[in-house]
Amino acid sequence: MTKSTADWKKQLSPEAYRVTREHGTERAFTSSLNDEKRQGMFSCVCCGRSLFDADAKFESGTGWPSFFSPVESAVDTTVDRKFFMKRTEVHCKDCEAHLGHVFPDGPKPTGLRYCINGVALTFKPSGEK
């Protein structure tokens, strides 16, 4: 999916643009999705691709929505070497939106913690059309 900067800025809030298109990070504990507990699907704010099922969400205490597993083939990862450290960046497989990072300190069954910016996501409860 290719859009111009102007098209992305028209579609997204300034904060969503900064995070998803410029690889930013939202402030911890600012997303309403931290407290989302209903069944449903978390999707990419940029392209709408389903990314994380609510069944994979857990409370990490970090201040960002956290998941132990994405929907199959929904995300890609790259090495992020910003800020003098090596992390694994997570982005949407369809539109390459920056979502957050994945760390090896999550719960079973995967042992992974996908720490995702809430502003990079939308949520649709199960049963909604």
mmCIF file of the C-alpha atoms, coordinates in Angstrom:
data_MODEL
# 
_entry.id   MODEL 
# 
loop_
_atom_site.group_PDB 
_atom_site.id 
_atom_site.type_symbol 
_atom_site.label_atom_id 
_atom_site.label_alt_id 
_atom_site.label_comp_id 
_atom_site.label_asym_id 
_atom_site.label_entity_id 
_atom_site.label_seq_id 
_atom_site.pdbx_PDB_ins_code 
_atom_site.Cartn_x 
_atom_site.Cartn_y 
_atom_site.Cartn_z 
_atom_site.occupancy 
_atom_site.B_iso_or_equiv 
_atom_site.pdbx_formal_charge 
_atom_site.auth_seq_id 
_atom_site.auth_comp_id 
_atom_site.auth_asym_id 
_atom_site.auth_atom_id 
_atom_site.pdbx_PDB_model_num 
ATOM 1   C CA . MET A 1 1   ? 0.000   0.000   0.000  1.00 0.00 ? 1   MET A CA 1 
ATOM 2   C CA . THR A 1 2   ? 1.501   3.300   -1.098 1.00 0.00 ? 2   THR A CA 1 
ATOM 3   C CA . LYS A 1 3   ? 0.108   6.705   -0.181 1.00 0.00 ? 3   LYS A CA 1 
ATOM 4   C CA . SER A 1 4   ? 1.625   10.133  -0.259 1.00 0.00 ? 4   SER A CA 1 
ATOM 5   C CA . THR A 1 5   ? 2.569   11.953  2.915  1.00 0.00 ? 5   THR A CA 1 
ATOM 6   C CA . ALA A 1 6   ? -0.318  14.351  2.275  1.00 0.00 ? 6   ALA A CA 1 
ATOM 7   C CA . ASP A 1 7   ? -2.782  11.447  1.983  1.00 0.00 ? 7   ASP A CA 1 
ATOM 8   C CA . TRP A 1 8   ? -1.564  9.876   5.249  1.00 0.00 ? 8   TRP A CA 1 
ATOM 9   C CA . LYS A 1 9   ? -1.776  13.245  7.027  1.00 0.00 ? 9   LYS A CA 1 
ATOM 10  C CA . LYS A 1 10  ? -5.320  13.705  5.730  1.00 0.00 ? 10  LYS A CA 1 
ATOM 11  C CA . GLN A 1 11  ? -6.383  10.250  6.935  1.00 0.00 ? 11  GLN A CA 1 
ATOM 12  C CA . LEU A 1 12  ? -4.669  10.108  10.338 1.00 0.00 ? 12  LEU A CA 1 
ATOM 13  C CA . SER A 1 13  ? -4.656  12.252  13.467 1.00 0.00 ? 13  SER A CA 1 
ATOM 14  C CA . PRO A 1 14  ? -1.383  14.126  13.972 1.00 0.00 ? 14  PRO A CA 1 
ATOM 15  C CA . GLU A 1 15  ? -0.384  11.690  16.763 1.00 0.00 ? 15  GLU A CA 1 
ATOM 16  C CA . ALA A 1 16  ? -1.271  8.596   14.706 1.00 0.00 ? 16  ALA A CA 1 
ATOM 17  C CA . TYR A 1 17  ? 0.738   9.999   11.797 1.00 0.00 ? 17  TYR A CA 1 
ATOM 18  C CA . ARG A 1 18  ? 3.759   10.721  14.024 1.00 0.00 ? 18  ARG A CA 1 
ATOM 19  C CA . VAL A 1 19  ? 3.706   7.212   15.500 1.00 0.00 ? 19  VAL A CA 1 
ATOM 20  C CA . THR A 1 20  ? 2.832   5.095   12.460 1.00 0.00 ? 20  THR A CA 1 
ATOM 21  C CA . ARG A 1 21  ? 4.551   6.964   9.636  1.00 0.00 ? 21  ARG A CA 1 
ATOM 22  C CA . GLU A 1 22  ? 7.481   8.586   11.518 1.00 0.00 ? 22  GLU A CA 1 
ATOM 23  C CA . HIS A 1 23  ? 8.226   5.695   13.921 1.00 0.00 ? 23  HIS A CA 1 
ATOM 24  C CA . GLY A 1 24  ? 7.225   7.637   17.018 1.00 0.00 ? 24  GLY A CA 1 
ATOM 25  C CA . THR A 1 25  ? 6.028   6.404   20.396 1.00 0.00 ? 25  THR A CA 1 
ATOM 26  C CA . GLU A 1 26  ? 2.957   7.608   22.242 1.00 0.00 ? 26  GLU A CA 1 
ATOM 27  C CA . ARG A 1 27  ? 3.240   8.480   25.922 1.00 0.00 ? 27  ARG A CA 1 
ATOM 28  C CA . ALA A 1 28  ? 2.688   5.510   28.230 1.00 0.00 ? 28  ALA A CA 1 
ATOM 29  C CA . PHE A 1 29  ? -0.755  5.114   29.842 1.00 0.00 ? 29  PHE A CA 1 
ATOM 30  C CA . THR A 1 30  ? -2.451  7.500   27.374 1.00 0.00 ? 30  THR A CA 1 
ATOM 31  C CA . SER A 1 31  ? -4.352  4.996   25.211 1.00 0.00 ? 31  SER A CA 1 
ATOM 32  C CA . SER A 1 32  ? -7.900  4.005   26.079 1.00 0.00 ? 32  SER A CA 1 
ATOM 33  C CA . LEU A 1 33  ? -7.092  0.625   24.509 1.00 0.00 ? 33  LEU A CA 1 
ATOM 34  C CA . ASN A 1 34  ? -4.944  -0.215  27.560 1.00 0.00 ? 34  ASN A CA 1 
ATOM 35  C CA . ASP A 1 35  ? -8.178  -0.915  29.442 1.00 0.00 ? 35  ASP A CA 1 
ATOM 36  C CA . GLU A 1 36  ? -10.035 -2.646  26.586 1.00 0.00 ? 36  GLU A CA 1 
ATOM 37  C CA . LYS A 1 37  ? -11.164 -6.044  27.860 1.00 0.00 ? 37  LYS A CA 1 
ATOM 38  C CA . ARG A 1 38  ? -13.928 -7.032  25.428 1.00 0.00 ? 38  ARG A CA 1 
ATOM 39  C CA . GLN A 1 39  ? -13.618 -9.804  22.868 1.00 0.00 ? 39  GLN A CA 1 
ATOM 40  C CA . GLY A 1 40  ? -12.810 -8.487  19.407 1.00 0.00 ? 40  GLY A CA 1 
ATOM 41  C CA . MET A 1 41  ? -10.060 -7.528  17.006 1.00 0.00 ? 41  MET A CA 1 
ATOM 42  C CA . PHE A 1 42  ? -7.369  -4.853  17.096 1.00 0.00 ? 42  PHE A CA 1 
ATOM 43  C CA . SER A 1 43  ? -6.597  -3.564  13.595 1.00 0.00 ? 43  SER A CA 1 
ATOM 44  C CA . CYS A 1 44  ? -4.153  -1.194  11.921 1.00 0.00 ? 44  CYS A CA 1 
ATOM 45  C CA . VAL A 1 45  ? -5.308  2.427   12.098 1.00 0.00 ? 45  VAL A CA 1 
ATOM 46  C CA . CYS A 1 46  ? -3.730  3.063   8.686  1.00 0.00 ? 46  CYS A CA 1 
ATOM 47  C CA . CYS A 1 47  ? -5.061  0.239   6.505  1.00 0.00 ? 47  CYS A CA 1 
ATOM 48  C CA . GLY A 1 48  ? -7.559  -1.691  8.633  1.00 0.00 ? 48  GLY A CA 1 
ATOM 49  C CA . ARG A 1 49  ? -5.716  -5.017  8.544  1.00 0.00 ? 49  ARG A CA 1 
ATOM 50  C CA . SER A 1 50  ? -6.547  -7.292  11.496 1.00 0.00 ? 50  SER A CA 1 
ATOM 51  C CA . LEU A 1 51  ? -3.433  -7.468  13.684 1.00 0.00 ? 51  LEU A CA 1 
ATOM 52  C CA . PHE A 1 52  ? -4.182  -8.805  17.170 1.00 0.00 ? 52  PHE A CA 1 
ATOM 53  C CA . ASP A 1 53  ? -7.085  -10.826 18.538 1.00 0.00 ? 53  ASP A CA 1 
ATOM 54  C CA . ALA A 1 54  ? -8.279  -9.679  21.969 1.00 0.00 ? 54  ALA A CA 1 
ATOM 55  C CA . ASP A 1 55  ? -7.624  -13.224 23.227 1.00 0.00 ? 55  ASP A CA 1 
ATOM 56  C CA . ALA A 1 56  ? -3.884  -12.517 22.865 1.00 0.00 ? 56  ALA A CA 1 
ATOM 57  C CA . LYS A 1 57  ? -3.998  -9.296  24.936 1.00 0.00 ? 57  LYS A CA 1 
ATOM 58  C CA . PHE A 1 58  ? -2.576  -9.214  28.455 1.00 0.00 ? 58  PHE A CA 1 
ATOM 59  C CA . GLU A 1 59  ? -1.802  -6.616  31.120 1.00 0.00 ? 59  GLU A CA 1 
ATOM 60  C CA . SER A 1 60  ? 1.942   -5.976  31.016 1.00 0.00 ? 60  SER A CA 1 
ATOM 61  C CA . GLY A 1 61  ? 1.973   -2.918  33.282 1.00 0.00 ? 61  GLY A CA 1 
ATOM 62  C CA . THR A 1 62  ? 4.057   -1.033  30.719 1.00 0.00 ? 62  THR A CA 1 
ATOM 63  C CA . GLY A 1 63  ? 1.415   1.524   29.747 1.00 0.00 ? 63  GLY A CA 1 
ATOM 64  C CA . TRP A 1 64  ? 0.870   0.262   26.214 1.00 0.00 ? 64  TRP A CA 1 
ATOM 65  C CA . PRO A 1 65  ? -1.504  -2.412  24.897 1.00 0.00 ? 65  PRO A CA 1 
ATOM 66  C CA . SER A 1 66  ? 0.418   -5.695  24.979 1.00 0.00 ? 66  SER A CA 1 
ATOM 67  C CA . PHE A 1 67  ? -0.167  -8.970  23.165 1.00 0.00 ? 67  PHE A CA 1 
ATOM 68  C CA . PHE A 1 68  ? 1.618   -12.332 23.249 1.00 0.00 ? 68  PHE A CA 1 
ATOM 69  C CA . SER A 1 69  ? 0.906   -13.109 19.581 1.00 0.00 ? 69  SER A CA 1 
ATOM 70  C CA . PRO A 1 70  ? -0.270  -11.331 16.402 1.00 0.00 ? 70  PRO A CA 1 
ATOM 71  C CA . VAL A 1 71  ? -2.749  -12.663 13.867 1.00 0.00 ? 71  VAL A CA 1 
ATOM 72  C CA . GLU A 1 72  ? -0.870  -15.044 11.565 1.00 0.00 ? 72  GLU A CA 1 
ATOM 73  C CA . SER A 1 73  ? 1.087   -13.209 8.830  1.00 0.00 ? 73  SER A CA 1 
ATOM 74  C CA . ALA A 1 74  ? -0.227  -9.799  9.950  1.00 0.00 ? 74  ALA A CA 1 
ATOM 75  C CA . VAL A 1 75  ? 3.021   -8.159  11.039 1.00 0.00 ? 75  VAL A CA 1 
ATOM 76  C CA . ASP A 1 76  ? 6.655   -8.008  10.022 1.00 0.00 ? 76  ASP A CA 1 
ATOM 77  C CA . THR A 1 77  ? 9.657   -7.085  12.135 1.00 0.00 ? 77  THR A CA 1 
ATOM 78  C CA . THR A 1 78  ? 12.890  -5.213  11.554 1.00 0.00 ? 78  THR A CA 1 
ATOM 79  C CA . VAL A 1 79  ? 15.897  -4.365  13.720 1.00 0.00 ? 79  VAL A CA 1 
ATOM 80  C CA . ASP A 1 80  ? 15.647  -0.919  15.328 1.00 0.00 ? 80  ASP A CA 1 
ATOM 81  C CA . ARG A 1 81  ? 18.993  0.527   16.446 1.00 0.00 ? 81  ARG A CA 1 
ATOM 82  C CA . LYS A 1 82  ? 17.778  3.973   17.546 1.00 0.00 ? 82  LYS A CA 1 
ATOM 83  C CA . PHE A 1 83  ? 18.680  5.367   20.954 1.00 0.00 ? 83  PHE A CA 1 
ATOM 84  C CA . PHE A 1 84  ? 21.903  3.305   21.202 1.00 0.00 ? 84  PHE A CA 1 
ATOM 85  C CA . MET A 1 85  ? 20.079  0.010   21.744 1.00 0.00 ? 85  MET A CA 1 
ATOM 86  C CA . LYS A 1 86  ? 18.943  -2.902  19.606 1.00 0.00 ? 86  LYS A CA 1 
ATOM 87  C CA . ARG A 1 87  ? 15.207  -3.613  19.594 1.00 0.00 ? 87  ARG A CA 1 
ATOM 88  C CA . THR A 1 88  ? 12.836  -5.457  17.277 1.00 0.00 ? 88  THR A CA 1 
ATOM 89  C CA . GLU A 1 89  ? 10.358  -3.107  15.611 1.00 0.00 ? 89  GLU A CA 1 
ATOM 90  C CA . VAL A 1 90  ? 6.897   -4.388  14.681 1.00 0.00 ? 90  VAL A CA 1 
ATOM 91  C CA . HIS A 1 91  ? 5.071   -3.016  11.654 1.00 0.00 ? 91  HIS A CA 1 
ATOM 92  C CA . CYS A 1 92  ? 1.930   -3.816  9.671  1.00 0.00 ? 92  CYS A CA 1 
ATOM 93  C CA . LYS A 1 93  ? 2.623   -6.267  6.868  1.00 0.00 ? 93  LYS A CA 1 
ATOM 94  C CA . ASP A 1 94  ? 0.272   -4.468  4.448  1.00 0.00 ? 94  ASP A CA 1 
ATOM 95  C CA . CYS A 1 95  ? 1.063   -0.760  4.889  1.00 0.00 ? 95  CYS A CA 1 
ATOM 96  C CA . GLU A 1 96  ? 4.306   -0.881  6.902  1.00 0.00 ? 96  GLU A CA 1 
ATOM 97  C CA . ALA A 1 97  ? 2.877   1.289   9.677  1.00 0.00 ? 97  ALA A CA 1 
ATOM 98  C CA . HIS A 1 98  ? 5.126   1.367   12.732 1.00 0.00 ? 98  HIS A CA 1 
ATOM 99  C CA . LEU A 1 99  ? 3.174   -0.333  15.531 1.00 0.00 ? 99  LEU A CA 1 
ATOM 100 C CA . GLY A 1 100 ? 5.671   -0.740  18.367 1.00 0.00 ? 100 GLY A CA 1 
ATOM 101 C CA . HIS A 1 101 ? 8.252   -3.323  19.444 1.00 0.00 ? 101 HIS A CA 1 
ATOM 102 C CA . VAL A 1 102 ? 8.376   -6.972  20.491 1.00 0.00 ? 102 VAL A CA 1 
ATOM 103 C CA . PHE A 1 103 ? 10.330  -8.181  23.530 1.00 0.00 ? 103 PHE A CA 1 
ATOM 104 C CA . PRO A 1 104 ? 11.178  -11.688 24.807 1.00 0.00 ? 104 PRO A CA 1 
ATOM 105 C CA . ASP A 1 105 ? 9.625   -11.147 28.261 1.00 0.00 ? 105 ASP A CA 1 
ATOM 106 C CA . GLY A 1 106 ? 5.968   -12.008 27.659 1.00 0.00 ? 106 GLY A CA 1 
ATOM 107 C CA . PRO A 1 107 ? 3.726   -14.718 29.054 1.00 0.00 ? 107 PRO A CA 1 
ATOM 108 C CA . LYS A 1 108 ? 3.162   -18.250 27.822 1.00 0.00 ? 108 LYS A CA 1 
ATOM 109 C CA . PRO A 1 109 ? 2.504   -19.662 25.317 1.00 0.00 ? 109 PRO A CA 1 
ATOM 110 C CA . THR A 1 110 ? 4.927   -17.566 23.219 1.00 0.00 ? 110 THR A CA 1 
ATOM 111 C CA . GLY A 1 111 ? 7.059   -15.777 25.805 1.00 0.00 ? 111 GLY A CA 1 
ATOM 112 C CA . LEU A 1 112 ? 6.757   -12.635 23.672 1.00 0.00 ? 112 LEU A CA 1 
ATOM 113 C CA . ARG A 1 113 ? 5.417   -9.176  24.516 1.00 0.00 ? 113 ARG A CA 1 
ATOM 114 C CA . TYR A 1 114 ? 4.230   -7.181  21.526 1.00 0.00 ? 114 TYR A CA 1 
ATOM 115 C CA . CYS A 1 115 ? 4.228   -3.696  23.059 1.00 0.00 ? 115 CYS A CA 1 
ATOM 116 C CA . ILE A 1 116 ? 2.008   -1.732  20.672 1.00 0.00 ? 116 ILE A CA 1 
ATOM 117 C CA . ASN A 1 117 ? 1.142   1.954   20.482 1.00 0.00 ? 117 ASN A CA 1 
ATOM 118 C CA . GLY A 1 118 ? -2.607  2.278   21.048 1.00 0.00 ? 118 GLY A CA 1 
ATOM 119 C CA . VAL A 1 119 ? -2.817  5.157   18.569 1.00 0.00 ? 119 VAL A CA 1 
ATOM 120 C CA . ALA A 1 120 ? -1.640  2.716   15.865 1.00 0.00 ? 120 ALA A CA 1 
ATOM 121 C CA . LEU A 1 121 ? -4.713  0.525   16.484 1.00 0.00 ? 121 LEU A CA 1 
ATOM 122 C CA . THR A 1 122 ? -8.467  0.524   16.176 1.00 0.00 ? 122 THR A CA 1 
ATOM 123 C CA . PHE A 1 123 ? -10.670 -1.910  18.068 1.00 0.00 ? 123 PHE A CA 1 
ATOM 124 C CA . LYS A 1 124 ? -13.824 -3.633  16.873 1.00 0.00 ? 124 LYS A CA 1 
ATOM 125 C CA . PRO A 1 125 ? -15.741 -5.664  19.481 1.00 0.00 ? 125 PRO A CA 1 
ATOM 126 C CA . SER A 1 126 ? -16.920 -9.146  18.469 1.00 0.00 ? 126 SER A CA 1 
ATOM 127 C CA . GLY A 1 127 ? -20.386 -9.128  16.974 1.00 0.00 ? 127 GLY A CA 1 
ATOM 128 C CA . GLU A 1 128 ? -20.181 -5.560  15.606 1.00 0.00 ? 128 GLU A CA 1 
ATOM 129 C CA . LYS A 1 129 ? -20.578 -5.102  11.874 1.00 0.00 ? 129 LYS A CA 1 
# 
